[in-house]
């Protein structure tokens, strides 16, 4: 009997943890200002209750997380000031761009957030909105607002790290 030929170089398997193609994730909106204005600590993933025209607008890239924030009210999680632009082909069923939207999370996660958001200076900040398996998800981070001196300190640290990396790269070249 003839043996089948051995595979010489099989394609590497995709890591489902980090690869957005393998997990079916695609970013719809990112809140870059959140990491600048807040010291982000803990992150959770939530589903969002949306209308059909809102989902289509998000797919078209018309969502803005800049002024949005999360709120725990009556044991439920809500997302306020999330701007989703109107969808032109929606016909008569247009949505209000900045309406309050309900977030879907597990009860235990919401209970944890209730205790932590009641601490002074803690806020729920949406850091990104993405699609996972066709569903819209929001990543909420628990953050403490940064003061101006905190922002300057962070900038100094990043500059020092960048200069150190560049110095190491120059030393390797020569």
C-alpha positions, -999 to +999 in steps of 0.1 A: +000+000+000+012+035-008+013+060+019-003+094+013+022+122+009+030+141+040+019+177+042+050+198+041+037+232+052+001+233+065-015+266+069-013+278+105-046+276+124-061+310+133-061+319+169-097+326+178-087+348+208-071+376+189-080+372+152-111+393+143-117+372+112-118+339+132-142+354+158-163+372+134-156+406+150-155+439+131-152+473+148-180+497+140-169+526+162-140+532+186-138+558+214-101+568+213-107+597+236-118+574+264-082+562+271-070+598+271-097+612+294-101+582+317-080+557+336-097+526+323-097+496+347-122+468+341-140+460+308-172+441+301-190+432+269-227+440+265-253+435+239-274+465+227-311+467+221-315+484+187-340+491+159-333+478+124-325+512+110-299+517+138-281+484+129-279+494+093-266+528+102-239+512+124-229+489+096-226+520+074-202+535+100-225+562+113-220+556+150-202+580+174-192+570+209-175+602+219-200+617+243-216+584+253-217+569+288-232+541+307-256+542+336-271+516+360-307+525+368-332+502+385-309+472+381-306+477+344-278+490+323-284+519+299-263+537+273-269+574+270-258+600+244-247+574+218-251+590+185-262+568+156-269+587+124-302+582+106-304+556+078-315+572+045-334+541+032-354+535+064-386+550+051-410+561+078-394+542+106-365+566+114-349+564+149-339+592+172-301+596+168-293+600+205-320+581+223-313+561+255-305+524+246-307+494+269-276+473+273-278+435+279-254+420+304-254+393+330-270+401+364-238+394+383-219+418+361-245+445+366-244+440+404-206+444+404-209+476+383-235+490+407-210+489+436-181+502+416-199+531+399-211+544+433-175+551+442-165+587+438-152+595+403-160+562+386-179+561+353-190+536+327-174+546+294-180+528+261-146+521+245-157+504+213-187+491+194-183+460+172-201+432+154-197+397+167-215+370+148-239+396+133-249+411+167-239+446+178-218+445+210-204+474+231-173+472+253-179+492+285-150+501+306-150+512+342-129+544+343-118+571+366-116+606+351-081+619+346-070+653+358-048+675+335-017+666+354-025+628+349-027+634+312+006+652+311+022+624+332+009+598+308+022+617+278+057+621+295+058+583+302+048+575+266+074+599+252+102+583+274+092+548+264+092+558+227+126+574+230+140+544+248+127+521+220+142+543+194+176+544+212+176+506+214+168+504+177+196+528+168+220+508+189+211+476+171+216+492+137+251+504+145 
